[in-house]
Amino acid sequence: MTRRYSALSLFKEGLAGQTGWKQAWRSPEPKPSYDAIVIGGGGHGLATAYYLAKNHGIARVAVLEKGWIGGGNTGRNTTVVRSNYYYPESVELYGLAHRLYEGLSKDLNYNVMLSRRGMVNLCHSTVEMEMGARTVNAMQINGIDAELFSPEDVRRVAPIYNFSPDARFPVFGGIWQRRAGTARHDAVAWGYARAASRLGVDIIQNCEISDFIIEGGRCRGVRTTRGTIRAERIGMAVAGHSSVLAAKAGFRLPINSYALQACVSEPVKPILDTVVLSPGTGVYVSQSDKGEIVIGGGLDRIPSYAQRGNLPTLETVVAGLLEMFPIFGQLKLMRQWAGIVDVVPDSSPIIGESPLPNLFLNCGWGTGGFKAIPAGGTLLANLLATGRHNDISRPFDLDRFASGRLIDEAAGSGIAH
Amino acid sequence: MQLFPCPFCGPRDETEFHFGGDAGNVRPDGADLPIERWANYLYLRSNPKGAAREIWVHVTCGEFFVMERDTVTHEVLSSTALGGEHAA
């Protein structure tokens, strides 16, 4: 059994040459049946299993992951945690995630390295400043911390930005969320895996779904590369591959899959201690705790399942970065990668029962799944345990596309979709 | 930079093209259709992994066409004008 981490255990291991650490989670053989199956061993899937055990006392749970846990989008994002959204439904959702993130290291007994370094969304014109004021007002009314920044405020938090008079994207101000920041993405996956495993959840890697077992019009289990596994409730949290699994289950989703790229520079000394997003360049950037400059941008323009991204978008991102921070012109890029994201027409996630009874969805997070992991897990666990929505997940049901009650966050939050 | 074949202009940079959705997603006809039918047309997508038939527009010349493409390898298999009279 894994041991509890503490200052004392760190100290003892220091004296013992770090030789006594145990495996952080078990790797059992799959059982023939469980109370619930979670497909997808990324952040959302692992969090779902953890909250099923912790909040609902359902620990006979299997997490099925086709590769290795945290090897998909959880390991391919830019680690930003924020809740600066516009519509009340989104505020409830991302606000829940943000609050849970703030207590996550303690809850999981695993340091997810949450760093509340603040985030500024820049405004580059008087019109953008008016929209910024509108967003700040909406956030404050909805109980989310927000400040409207002046150019001097932006200069204070990001002095290396290009403030020269001939800058292509001059700063008129910005939207500031002080509680926003970053977290260690791998630690989120590993922390949830370890905590879920301690509560009895079986984490099964290298286990790909080949088919769903459908009996009497209901989903009763899955056929996998490691045998047939049955359960009365099945949830899927597989991000960019949601349409692929949906096709196996016999339905379609309002999703297109795109590659979303990011890249990281060589590590340098501390120079940027906040997250900066420019809607003008479509680029956002932060500095990792190791010193690398972590750079993200918009979606690739071509629907794709290739986890690599294409060059034109990377060129746009790097050009935008240098417009914002000419000082980065000397940096060497170390790595570039892409994750496959599931983009929905209204840029809001889909949480709810699928057209196949007993099969529940957590998908459609698009470019913003990482920040939402604790909420996605909580809500899918609630659906799997009770079979019903709660007030937070109800607006995100698949039925909104027929009823027309879309939650259009692409426009509302100014995110790059 | 990948080249996409426009059936009218020949191979051009991928940045000149815009994705237009699934091929064969025909607008439903009739006033009394159930809302689910409209939702299917407006929102549901096949989004296949692998072989895909898609509508694209070559923004530079303004023509829409059907491109068959592999969404994993990005290999283009065919490119046909919507009426079928041109092919590259």
Interface residues (C-beta under 8 A of the other chain):
Chain A: H241 S243 V244 A247 R252 L253 P254 I255 N256 S257 R301 I302 P303 S304 Y305 A306 N310 L311 P312 P345 F401 A402 S403
Chain B: M1 Q2 D13 E14 T15 F17 H18 F19 I35 E36 W38 A39 N40 L42 Y43 L44 R45 S46 N47 P48 K49 G50 A52 E54 T71 V72 T73 H74
